[in-house]
Amino acid sequence: MRFRDITGQEELKAHLVRSIDSGRISHAQLFTGVAGAGTLPMAIAYVQYLNCTNRHDGDSCGECPSCRKIAALAHPDLHFVFPVNKQGKKSGEVVRSDDFIEDWREIVESTGGYFSAQEWFDRLDLGKTLKGMISAKETDEIIRKLSFKSFEAEYKTMIIWLPETMNEEAANKILKILEEPWDKTLFILVTERADRLLQTIISRTQEVAVPRLKNEDLMALAQGSEGSAIDLQQLLNTARLAAGDVIEWRRLTGGGEDAMRKEAFDLFCSLMRLSYNDKHLELMDWADEVAQLSREQQRSMLLHAARLLRESYMLHAGLGGISYLWGAEADFCNKFAPFIGNQNVEFILDQIELAMRQVSQNGNSRIIFTHFALAVSKTINRLK
């Protein structure tokens, strides 16, 4: 993975190159941002540049033995840890990242490193009830691997993807390693939710904030694609809808309907209609339906709900000219906009944030979404 393989982020790439060239290499770094901004590809490209034996023009060469091995995710001094689990796991059975390293290499190669947690969990076939996690046993393996001398590279590197999925015991063990690191050992934590990490872990890492991409960077992805002439206005609308996220851009331009997005939209419409009509029993059924979704699907639904609420509020405020909506979403939100205003938008968004925190903390989904639906119903119903 070279920096040139990563979409956009030119300023950040230049910053990372300068830091390595000047010898300013923190032993623990926290790459933060949405997966679609390129956090994981950026981390891998950083490690490849660090270990390249023939750097030039602000990038790794891509040809030396180190570059080839890192590009294949098969360098003996580069290790990965990521959330895992499996169906039918026996009592006491330990599941580690190394058990799924081939799946990991395949998904990184096929997506260029741009994939969501849900896409990874789908590849592991975890279903709706299981979730991926990083266990304390995994951190024991980290300690074991890093206790050895490096084989080829100057630095031993451990990339931990989604460290927010660590349980408390695992997080405390990682903290101890960060407090007493081995010489020439590099930790890179790649996170979407730094707020869910121990504050003591955050304080011992150097943050590398990976921003969302610019619209022109996303639009450039369509250059050279096959098909009819490019509709620049449609590309711009799609880029705005994707909100600087390559994964979302791919979903929007994939030529087919995104089932998760449609399901989230349908659930949002149903919630608001039931709330407006004060249908309490039906709202309980709605909560039961959402409770059957996986944790990642519930989180996705809440994120879409927040987006649609903000868009509806902008329409209510007369700012439709900068709306990021089209099709069925635009039709619904134009009708729904009169019922979202200063009186309730902040309250509902606060309820969404509360529900997201509770989902992340593995709360009872039925209780979470029953409370959420009834709370939303009160404030929507009041504006009839």
C-alpha positions in Angstrom: 0.0 0.0 0.0 1.6 3.2 -1.2 0.4 6.8 -0.4 -0.4 7.2 -4.1 -3.0 4.3 -3.8 -5.0 6.3 -1.3 -7.7 8.7 -2.5 -7.1 12.4 -1.6 -5.6 13.3 1.8 -2.6 15.0 0.2 -1.9 17.3 3.2 -2.0 14.4 5.6 0.2 12.3 3.4 2.8 15.1 3.2 2.7 15.5 7.0 3.3 11.8 7.6 6.2 11.7 5.2 7.8 14.7 6.8 7.4 13.2 10.3 9.2 10.0 9.2 11.9 11.8 7.2 12.7 14.0 10.2 12.8 11.0 12.6 9.7 12.1 14.6 8.1 8.7 15.0 5.8 8.3 18.1 5.8 4.7 19.4 2.0 4.8 19.7 -0.3 6.5 17.2 -4.1 6.8 17.0 -5.5 7.1 13.5 -9.0 8.5 13.9 -11.8 9.0 11.4 -14.5 7.1 9.5 -13.3 4.0 7.7 -14.3 5.5 4.3 -11.9 8.4 4.8 -9.0 5.9 4.5 -7.8 5.4 8.1 -6.6 1.8 7.6 -5.0 2.3 4.2 -3.2 5.4 5.6 -1.9 3.4 8.5 -0.6 0.6 6.2 1.0 3.1 3.8 2.7 4.8 6.7 4.2 1.6 7.8 5.3 0.7 4.3 7.0 4.1 3.9 8.7 3.8 7.3 10.2 0.5 6.3 10.9 1.1 2.6 14.6 0.9 1.7 14.3 3.1 -1.4 11.9 6.0 -0.6 11.6 8.6 -3.3 9.2 11.4 -4.3 7.4 11.3 -1.0 6.4 7.7 -1.2 7.6 4.2 -0.7 9.1 2.5 -3.8 6.7 -0.4 -4.0 9.4 -2.6 -5.3 11.8 -3.5 -2.5 11.3 -6.7 -0.6 9.9 -4.8 2.4 7.4 -3.0 0.3 6.3 -6.1 -1.5 5.8 -8.0 1.8 3.9 -5.2 3.5 1.7 -4.7 0.4 0.8 -8.4 0.7 0.2 -8.0 4.5 2.8 -10.7 4.9 5.8 -9.0 6.5 7.1 -10.9 9.5 7.5 -7.6 11.5 4.0 -6.3 10.7 1.1 -7.7 12.8 -2.6 -7.1 12.8 -5.2 -7.4 15.4 -8.9 -6.9 14.6 -12.3 -7.8 16.2 -13.2 -11.5 15.5 -15.7 -14.1 16.6 -17.3 -17.2 15.1 -20.6 -19.1 15.1 -20.6 -22.3 17.1 -17.7 -21.4 19.3 -17.2 -23.9 22.0 -17.1 -23.0 25.7 -13.6 -21.8 26.5 -12.5 -21.7 22.9 -10.1 -18.9 22.1 -10.6 -17.0 18.8 -7.8 -14.8 17.6 -7.1 -12.6 14.7 -4.5 -15.0 13.3 -7.3 -17.5 12.7 -8.8 -15.1 10.1 -5.7 -13.5 8.6 -6.4 -14.9 5.1 -9.9 -13.4 5.2 -8.3 -10.1 6.4 -5.8 -10.1 3.6 -8.6 -10.8 1.0 -10.9 -8.0 2.2 -8.1 -5.5 2.4 -6.9 -6.4 -1.1 -10.4 -6.4 -2.7 -11.5 -3.1 -1.2 -8.2 -1.3 -1.1 -8.6 -1.1 2.7 -11.9 0.8 2.5 -14.5 -1.4 4.3 -16.8 -1.0 7.2 -17.0 -3.0 10.4 -20.3 -4.5 9.2 -18.6 -5.7 6.0 -15.9 -7.4 8.0 -18.5 -9.0 10.3 -20.5 -10.2 7.4 -17.4 -11.8 5.9 -17.0 -13.7 9.3 -20.7 -14.7 9.0 -21.5 -13.5 12.6 -25.2 -13.1 12.0 -27.4 -10.8 14.0 -26.5 -12.0 17.5 -22.7 -12.3 17.6 -20.4 -9.3 17.5 -16.7 -9.0 16.8 -14.4 -8.2 19.7 -10.8 -8.0 20.7 -10.3 -10.2 23.8 -7.8 -10.3 26.6 -6.4 -13.5 25.1 -5.6 -11.5 22.0 -3.6 -9.0 23.9 -1.6 -11.9 25.4 -0.7 -12.8 21.8 0.3 -9.2 21.1 2.7 -9.3 24.0 4.2 -12.6 22.9 4.7 -11.5 19.3 6.3 -8.2 20.2 8.6 -9.7 22.8 10.7 -11.2 20.0 13.4 -9.3 18.1 12.5 -7.9 14.7 13.2 -10.2 11.8 13.9 -7.8 9.0 12.6 -4.3 9.6 13.9 -1.6 12.0 10.5 -1.4 13.6 8.1 -4.1 14.8 4.6 -2.8 14.1 1.3 -3.7 15.5 -1.8 -2.3 13.8 -4.9 -2.7 15.9 -8.1 -2.1 13.9 -11.2 -0.9 15.9 -9.6 -0.9 19.3 -12.9 0.3 20.7 -14.1 -3.3 20.5 -11.7 -4.4 23.2 -13.2 -5.5 26.5 -12.1 -3.9 29.7 -9.4 -6.5 30.5 -7.9 -6.3 27.0 -7.9 -2.5 27.1 -6.0 -2.5 30.4 -3.4 -4.9 29.1 -2.9 -2.7 26.0 -2.5 0.3 28.3 0.3 -1.4 30.2 2.1 -2.1 26.9 1.7 1.5 25.8 3.1 2.7 29.2 6.2 0.4 28.9 6.9 -0.1 25.2 9.7 -2.1 23.8 12.4 -0.3 21.9 11.7 0.2 18.1 8.1 -1.0 18.5 5.3 0.9 16.8 1.6 0.7 17.8 -1.0 2.1 15.4 -4.6 2.1 16.7 -7.1 2.7 13.9 -10.4 3.8 15.3 -13.8 5.2 14.3 -14.9 5.8 17.9 -12.1 7.3 20.0 -14.7 8.3 22.5 -15.1 4.7 23.4 -11.4 4.2 24.3 -10.0 4.5 27.8 -8.9 8.1 28.3 -5.6 6.8 29.6 -5.0 5.0 26.2 -5.8 8.2 24.3 -3.4 10.2 26.5 -0.5 7.8 25.6 -1.0 8.0 21.9 -0.3 10.7 19.3 -3.5 11.4 17.3 -3.4 11.3 13.5 -6.8 12.7 12.5 -7.9 11.5 9.0 -10.5 13.9 7.7 -13.4 13.1 5.4 -12.5 13.6 1.8 -13.3 16.6 -0.4 -16.1 16.3 -2.9 -13.6 16.7 -5.8 -11.6 13.7 -4.5 -14.7 11.5 -4.6 -15.7 12.8 -8.0 -12.2 11.9 -9.3 -13.0 8.2 -8.5 -15.4 8.2 -11.4 -12.8 9.3 -13.9 -11.9 6.6 -16.4 -15.0 4.5 -15.5 -16.8 2.8 -18.3 -20.2 3.7 -19.5 -22.0 6.8 -20.9 -20.9 10.4 -20.6 -20.5 11.5 -17.0 -23.2 13.7 -15.6 -21.2 16.2 -13.5 -24.2 17.4 -11.6 -25.2 13.9 -10.6 -21.6 13.2 -9.6 -21.6 16.3 -7.4 -24.9 15.3 -5.8 -23.5 11.8 -5.1 -20.3 13.2 -3.6 -22.3 15.5 -1.3 -24.5 12.6 -0.2 -21.4 10.4 0.5 -20.1 13.1 2.8 -16.4 12.4 2.3 -16.7 8.7 2.7 -15.4 6.3 0.0 -17.5 3.4 1.3 -20.7 5.4 1.1 -19.7 6.7 -2.3 -19.3 3.1 -3.6 -22.7 2.2 -2.2 -24.3 5.1 -3.9 -22.6 4.5 -7.3 -22.7 0.7 -7.2 -25.5 0.4 -9.7 -27.8 -1.3 -7.2 -29.9 -0.4 -4.2 -28.1 -0.4 -0.9 -30.3 -2.7 1.2 -29.0 -1.4 4.6 -29.6 2.2 3.6 -33.2 1.4 2.3 -34.0 -0.5 5.5 -32.8 2.4 7.6 -34.9 4.8 5.6 -38.0 2.6 5.8 -37.5 2.3 9.6 -37.1 6.1 9.9 -40.3 6.7 7.9 -42.2 4.2 9.9 -41.1 5.7 13.2 -42.0 9.2 12.3 -45.4 8.2 10.9 -46.3 6.1 13.9 -45.1 8.9 16.2 -47.2 11.5 14.4 -50.3 9.3 14.7 -49.5 8.4 18.4 -49.6 4.7 17.7 -48.1 3.4 20.9 -48.7 -0.3 20.3 -47.3 -0.1 16.8 -44.3 1.7 18.2 -43.6 -1.2 20.5 -43.7 -3.5 17.4 -41.3 -1.1 15.7 -38.9 -1.4 18.7 -39.1 -5.2 18.5 -38.2 -5.1 14.8 -35.2 -2.9 15.4 -34.1 -5.1 18.3 -33.8 -8.0 15.9 -31.1 -6.2 13.9 -27.4 -6.7 14.5 -25.6 -4.0 16.6 -23.9 -2.6 13.6 -27.2 -2.4 11.7 -28.8 -0.6 14.7 -26.0 1.9 14.7 -26.3 2.4 11.0 -30.1 3.0 11.3 -29.5 5.6 14.0 -26.8 7.4 11.9 -29.2 7.5 9.0 -32.0 8.8 11.2 -29.7 11.6 12.5 -28.8 12.5 8.9 -32.4 12.6 7.7 -33.4 14.7 10.7 -30.7 17.3 10.0 -31.7 17.4 6.3 -35.4 17.9 7.3 -34.4 20.7 9.7 -32.6 22.4 6.9 -35.6 22.1 4.6 -37.8 23.5 7.5 -35.3 26.5 7.7 -35.6 27.2 4.0 -32.2 25.8 3.1 -33.3 23.3 0.6 -30.8 24.6 -1.9 -28.0 22.9 0.0 -30.0 19.7 0.8 -28.2 16.4 0.2 -31.4 14.5 -0.6 -33.0 13.0 -3.6 -35.6 10.5 -4.7 -37.7 8.9 -2.0 -35.7 10.5 0.8 -36.3 14.0 -0.6 -40.0 13.3 -1.1 -40.5 12.1 2.5 -38.3 14.8 4.1 -40.1 17.6 2.3 -43.4 16.5 3.7 -41.8 15.8 7.2 -39.9 19.1 7.5 -42.8 21.1 9.0 -42.7 18.8 12.1 -38.9 19.3 12.8 -37.9 22.6 14.2 -36.1 24.4 17.1 -38.6 22.9 19.5 -37.6 19.3 19.0 -34.6 18.7 16.7 -32.0 18.9 19.5 -34.0 16.6 21.8 -34.4 13.9 19.1 -30.7 14.1 18.2 -29.8 13.7 21.9 -32.1 10.6 22.0 -30.2 9.2 19.0 -26.9 9.8 20.7 -28.1 8.2 23.9 -29.4 5.1 22.0 -26.1 4.8 20.1 -24.1 4.9 23.4 -26.4 2.3 24.9 -26.1 0.0 21.9 -22.3 0.3 22.0 -22.5 -0.7 25.7 -24.5 -3.8 24.8 -27.7 -2.7 26.5 -30.9 -4.6 26.0 -32.0 -3.6 22.5 -35.7 -4.0 23.1 -35.6 -1.7 26.1 -33.3 0.8 24.3 -35.5 1.1 21.3 -38.8 1.1 23.1 -37.7 4.0 25.2 -36.3 5.7 22.1 -39.5 5.3 20.1 -41.7 6.6 22.8 -39.5 9.5 23.5 -39.5 10.5 19.8 -43.3 10.0 19.7 -43.9 12.5 22.4 -42.0 15.4 20.7 -43.3 14.7 17.2 -46.9 14.2 18.4 -46.8 17.5 20.2 -46.4 19.5 17.0 -49.6 18.1 15.3 
